[in-house]
Amino acid sequence: MAVFTTVTDTDARDLLQGYDLGELVSLRGITAGIENTNYFLTTTGGEYVLTVFEVLTYEQLPFYIELMHLLAERGVPVPQPQTRRDGTRLTRMHGKPCAIVSRLDGGYEPAPGVEHCRLTGATLARAHLASHDFSMRQPNLRGLDWQLRTAPTVRPFLDAEQDALLSQTLDELQRLSATPAWQTLPAGPSHCDLFRDNVLFTGTFEAPRMGGFIDFYFAGCDSWLFDVAVSINDWCIDRASGAIVPELARAWLQAYAEVRPFTAEERQIWPSMLRAAAVRFWLSRLYDFYLPRPAQTLKPHDPRHFERVLQLRHRVVPEALPVSGLAP
């Protein structure tokens, strides 16, 4: 696990003095955290999650916290950061930034079906539209600029074929990023990491209900199509091969398009954007695998998964984005 900060009942009671959330009932550590310390916090006022941020600084956090607050206020199911009596939503615990957010119901679905994909696609489109006027701006910190900076650090660990795949993809994205079609893609705040384990569902497998989106701490402003491509590359694939499962992808994309229709530019860019999403995670996994942080104790993800996904996105032309409800 990553480094955790011990929070006692006394710490929690002291923290709650700054909120109108009731009195402490129970505090229980969440062992599934990766970079942050998380506790389930129950008070006489409700169920919450207390997070102590171990990596992000106090100055880096307002974008994520305020984006979640805006989305929750506009009816998108996300953890809502709770507001303190002084009007702020961030404070400190043992010298580290911390926040209390509402606790969502449900659990993640490791093998999503058609209905899970429909719900997720529609909810992501709602989130995109709801945040279109969000005043804070932060780029996707793992976007193309980061990829171009990171590629030279992992190249020594690649064989000739892998190096050629990486070069081909980044060269394509550099060229495309300068085109009018790319520069006019609808864009705004994006989750940028909407894998299946960052979405919670209630109900049954056959009749799921959306619980909500979690873990916004890779969010940034990017093209909304990139957010869609990240999701399709995880939600709608055969895990063994990385191939897109047409039934799942059609359900996901059609549900999204019924809320926010795709533009002509997005339809043009779609095959390349799937490659952009794949290379982003291949690079980050290569970096974590070969150049782990000194204190990292979690076993890094196998980068070969996204290498396979990227190879397939080069070889296989995806189905076109849905045209029903098409934007002019």
Phi, psi and omega in degrees: 000162174286174179296132180244148176257126178285127177243122180268168175301322178296318176302315182295319179297318178297317180299316183296343178298336180272359183238166170251060185246007181092190182265154179295131173253311179204159180220124184222126181294145178256115187278355185271004181294154179250305183247341185242156172275127180231138176230140166284126184241115178252129177235175176293350179261346180157192182250131185221172171238127175261124180241129170253122186274121185266340185243307180293141180273167178302322182287335181277341193278332185306323179303311183292315183295315182288329175295314178299320180298315180299313182299315180297318179298333181262016171088008176276132184286095177221160176298129182264117175299133183276142183269131179283167181299334179271005177091355179268165178236005176234144173215199182230149176224120182052040178080001180246150179294147178211162179209157173246129179235158177295148179266126179273152176277156170104181179219169182275155181254111183289338180230073187296146176256190183302315184292323176298319180294318179299313181298318183290317178299314180295321182290323177295319178298319176299318180296318179300311181294323182294333185259011188298332182251018177300128190280337182277147181230130172213130180291162169296112186289351174245028180283196188298323179299315178296320181297318180293326177286327186277328184308314181298334182284336181257346182304323180300342181264001184258149171276179186298319181293317179295318179298320179294320178297315180296314180297316180302316183290312182293324176298316179299315183292324176298316179297313183294325183297342180266358184273153177301323181299315180293317185288344179257009177298138174304135187214164179164193177304133183224149179292316175071001181208038188276066173282168185299332180277004175252016177229133181252143177232148167248188181079206181248172178298319182286331182225069182286156172234145182290125174269318176148170177264139179233175173057074180269014192275011165245009184295155177187173179275124182203177175294139180296333178295327175298317178301318178296316183295319176305316182291313181300321181292349176245315186287326196243039183233159165281119189297326184290318185259333187089359181289142177290134176269111188305317183300318181289316181295319179298316180297315182298309186289323179294319179296320177297312185295333178290339177264313177228100182300145177284149179268169178298322179295321178295322178295323180293320188274346192310310180300321179291325181291328174297323176290322178299318180292323181291317183290330178302314183278333173296315181295315182294325178286325173299315181297312181294328183286314186267336183229058182295152175296149183305324184268003184288124180245350175285143175290123183291155176296147177289117181292345183295335179300309182283341170296315178297317179299314181296318178302316180294323181291338173280323188273328187247123178284124181286161172299151179293155175297150183297147184256349179293138184067026186297134175288148180292000000 
